[in-house]
Amino acid sequence: MNLTNAEEGIEYIISSIDTDDEELNSFLFSLGCYSGEPITVIKRRKSGCVVSIKDGRYNIDIQLAKAIKI
């Protein structure tokens, strides 16, 4: 299951991130978005969703939401 299927307000644990882009992986790691970390979908939108990772809130697009497996 990925973030596009997640319910709003429920905390999930990231199981993996499926992307071949090393720069994107490094960016996500700097946000605290990596395997084993909790993530919560705050609000879902057509173009993506707003997520809470650690102490921050981030707006991610639909492609990235599909790459984050929970």
N, C-alpha and C positions, 0 to 999 in steps of 0.2 A: 504494500500500500504506500502511496506517496502523499505529499501534503495537499494535493488537490482533492483528496478523498477524506481528509481529516475534518473532524467536527470542531467548530469554534469553541474556544474556552477550555479545551481538554489538553492536558500536558501529555506529550508523546516523547519517546526516546528515539533518537535518530539511529537507524540501523546501518545505513550506508548512504553515500552520495555517488550517484552514477553519472559521472562526467569525465571526459577525456582531457578537458582543458586544465592544465596544471596551474595556470594563473588564477583561474576561478577557484580551484581547490585551495590555493594559498589564501585567497581573499576570504573564503568562507571559514577557513581555519582561524584567521585573525579575528573574525566576528565571534568565534566560539561555536561555530556550526560544524561539528564533526561527529563521527560515530560514537555512540554512548552518551551524548549530551541531550538534555531535555529541550524540547521546542514546543511552543504553543501557538496555534493559529488564532490570532485576535479577531481578524475580520477577513472575509473572503470577498474578492472583487473579480470582475470580468477579466481584467488584465493581470491578475495575480492575487497576492494576499499579503496581509500585514502579519508578521510573526514576532514573537517574543523569544529572544535567545539571551540567556543569562540576564543581564540588567538592561538590555537594549531592545528597542522595537525597530523592525526593518520592513520595508516594503519590497517584496521580491516578485519578479515576473512569473508568468505561468510556466515557462520552460524550466526555470530554476526550481519551482515548486514541484514539478514532475520529477526532477532529478534527485530530490531529497526523499529518501525512503525511510518510512517509519514502521 
